[in-house]
Amino acid sequence: MLIRMSTATQSRRSTPLHSVSVAGAVVRDDGRMLAIRRVDNGRWELPGGVLEIEEAPEGGVRREVLEETGVEVDVERLTGVYKNMARGIVALVFRCRPVGGTARTSDEAAAVSWLTPDEVAVVMAEAYAVRLLDAIGDNPPYVRIHDGQRLVAG
């Protein structure tokens, strides 16, 4: 017996799946930026994670930053969209400002620190440092692709 799929079903099956994550580029008034050293891989990155199905992006950023660092934030604006080509992850990065809480470690963050832009450029892989550095200033949102470590040409 031959079963045929509708064109819509075939299209859904051939559509690539992507994960959507959110991250907070949290910037204090003195210009220092919030970063975590991840427990799972030891790398310095922005606080963030996978956006829940029922969650708005801004709510996801507030939740992730608070869970990972103890810092409460107001979300100001989208500063960039970044795609990890190797893993199929699209990250939405939002500039945030701290409004409460106290920085602390968590199950996901072995260390939490407020870094200068120069320190960010030294301790983070290019693909993650650029997310924080793109959030400085009033530029329109950036769209960048990377391989998990370095930016790649689009």
N, C-alpha and C positions, 0 to 999 in steps of 0.2 A: 504494500500500500504506500503510495506516494503522498506525503503531506507537504503542502506548499505554505510558505510563510507570506504574510502580507508584506507589501513594500515598507510599510511603517515599522513592522516588527523587524525586518531585515535591517532597516536603517538604525533602529535602536541598538541592535546587536553589534553593528559595526562602528557605532559612535564610541570614541575613546573615553575611558573613565579617568577623571582627574580628582584629586583631593584638593580641598580648599582650606587653607590655613589663614590665620590672622596673627599679626604681631604688633606690639606697641613700641613705637619709637618714643620713649618717655624722655622728655627734655626738661630739666630744671631751669629756673630763671638764670642761674649762673652758667648755663650752657653744657653742664655735665649730663651724660646720657646713661640711662639704666641698662645694664647688661647682666646676663647670667652665664655662669659656667655650667653647662649641662651635666647632669649625673651620668647619662647614658653614653656620651661620647667625649666628655671632657672639653668640648669646644665652647668658646665664648660666643653668645648669640643674643638676639633680642628675646624678651619673654613673649611667648605666643604658643599657639597650637592649633589643632584641627577645629574648624568651625562646626558646631553641632547643627544637625538638620533643622531644628526649630528655632535657631538662634539668628538674630540680626548681626551683621559684622561688628558693629560698634559694641554691642553687648558681649560678643565673644571676646573682643579685645579687653574690655574691662575685667571679665571673668578670668581670662588667662593670666593677665598681669598680676591681679590680686592673688590668684592661686599659687603662682610661681614665686612671687617676690614679697607679698604682703603690702604692696603699694597700691593705693586706690588712685584711679586716674579719671580725668575728663578727656574724652576723645575730641580732638580738634578738627582733623581733616585727613583724608586719604593722601598719602605721599608717594605711594608706588605700588605697582603690581609686578611680582617677580615669579618667574616660572623656572622650577628645577626640571630641566629637560630629561635628566637621568631617571627621576622618580615620578614625574607626572604630577608634581605638587604646584599649585598656584597659591602664592601668598599675597594677601592684601595687607599692606603696612600702613598704619595710621599714626600720625603724630599725636602724642598725648602729653598732658601736663599732670604732674603729681598733685593730688589734693588731700591726701591723708594716708594713714597707715605708717608702718615702719618697715624698712627693707630688712628682709630675713631670708634664710635659705628655706628650701622645701624638698619634697620628694624628687622634684625634677631639677632643682637648682642647687648644686654643691657650693656655689658662691654667688653672691650678688654684689655688684659694685656700680658706682657712679663714675663713668669714665669721661675723659676729655676727648674731643675729636681725634687728637693725635694718638691717644692710647687706643681708641677704637681701631684705627688704621693698623696698629701694630699687633694687637692681640687677636683680632678676628680674621677669619678667612675673607677674602675679597667679596664673595657672594653675600656675606652677612654684614660686613662693615659698610658696604654701599647702602644698605637699607637704612642704617642710622644716619649716615652722612647725607643721603638724599633728603632726609627729613628736616635738615637745617635750612632756614630761609623760607621764602615764599614761592618757590618754584611750582609749576603745575606738576601733577603726579607723573612719575617716571614709569616706563614699562621696560623691564630688563629680563633677559634670560641668562641662565647659568647652568653649570654642570654639577652643582653641589659644592663647589669650592671657588671656581673662577667664573667671571662673566664670559659669555661667548657672543660672537657676532650674530645679530638677528638677521 
